[in-house]
Amino acid sequence: MRRRAREAALGVLFQMDLGKLSLEDALATVRGQAWPADDWSLIESLARGTRERQAEIDALITSAAEHWTLERMATVDRNILRMAVYEIETGATPVGVVINEAVELAKRYSTEESGRFVNGLLGKLVRAGLPGSVHQAVDV
């Protein structure tokens, strides 16, 4: 299931952010598990792509997050948002699926309020014309 791969990618991003691990060291922490090739590809793509575009993604999140700085956001929420923005921008997954998965990750690994926060911020970014979301219908 793709959700398990997204959970692993979130773990990688979290370890880089909070634990200050390198991308390769953080990926190594999940590499030992038996992953189907498609899932491992998604994990690597989400982790590498999010990391490579982090400054740009952070600027987008900051512009949409009224009264919130990235540093003030919970580490889990911040990395869920980063990963979701990256995945939406790639256009490989329908926007509604990405937002739903991000909300579920927030509810599971953070708080119920985090689910609403992530949903609201991603919805605002999509409505503002986040690249990759332009021609996809989304109900947020």
N, C-alpha and C positions, 0 to 999 in steps of 0.2 A: 504494500500500500504506500502511496506517495506521502501520506502524512508522516509515516515513520522516517522517511528520508528528510522531510522538512524539519522534523524534530531533531534529527542528527545534525543537520546544517545549522540550526539554531544553536545547538550545543557548541559547535565549532566557533560560531560568531561570538557567543557568550564568553567562551574561554579566551578568545583573542582580546575581547573588550575588558573584561574584569580581571582575568588571570594573566593578561599581557603575554599570552603565548603567541608564537609566530604562527602563520597560516599552516605551514607544514607540520609543526608540532601539534597544533589543534586538530588537524585532519588525522594525524596518526592515532589520536585517542579514540576515534571511531572506526578507523580503517580495519582494525582487528576483527570486527564482526563480519559475519557472512552476509554480504549485500548482493542482491541481484545487480547485474551490470547497469540496468536503467536507473536503479535507485542510487548506486554509487555515482553515476554520472550527474544526477540531480544534486546530490550532496555537494560534489565538487563544484559544479556550476554555480549553485547558489552561494556557497562560501567564497569562492574566488571572485565571482562577479560582484557580489556585494562589497567585498573588501576593496577591490580595484576601483569601484565607483563611490566609495564611502563618503568622500568629501562632498561630491555633488548631491548624493542622496541626503546627507545630513542637512545640506542647505535647503533642499526641498521640504524636508520634514520641519525644519526650524521656521521656514516661511509660513507654514500652515498651522503650526502649533502656537496658538495665541496664549500668552501668559505661561508658556512652558519653554524651558531650555532643554537641550539634550541631556545635560548633566543632571537636571532635576528629574528626568524620567527614570523609571525603574529600568535597570540594565536589561532585563528580559524584554520589556516593552519596546525599548529603543532598538534592540536587535531584531525583534519581530517586525517592526516598522521598516527598518532598513532592508531586510530580506524581502518583504512583501513589495516594497517600492521597486526593488531591483527586478523581481519576478514579473510585476506588472509591466515594467518598461521593456522587458524582452518580448512580451506579447505571445509567449509560447503557451500560456495557460489563460483561460478566460478570467477576466477581472473578478467576477463574482466568486469563482472558485478560490482565487488567491485571497480575497478578503475574508471569505468564510474560514479558510484554513488558518489565516492569521488570527482571527478572533478566537477560534478554538484553541490555538496554541496559547494565546494570552489567558484564556480562562483556565487552561490546564496548568500552566506554569507560573502564572502570576495571580491575578485576582479577578473577580467578576467585573469590578470597575474597569480593570485593564481591558477586558473584552470590549466594553463600550467605548473606551478611549481609543483603542486601535481602530475599531470600526468607524468612529467619527472622523478621525484624522485621515484614514485612507479614503473614506468617502469624499472628504473635502478636497484631497489631492486629485482624485479622479474627476470630480466635477470641475476642477480648475484646469483640466486638460493634461494630466500626467501623461507623458509619452507612453505609448503602448495601450492606453485606455481609450483613445479618441473614438475609435469606431466600434467599440464593444458596449453593448447595453449592460447596465449594471443597476441593481436595485440595492442601494445602501441606505 
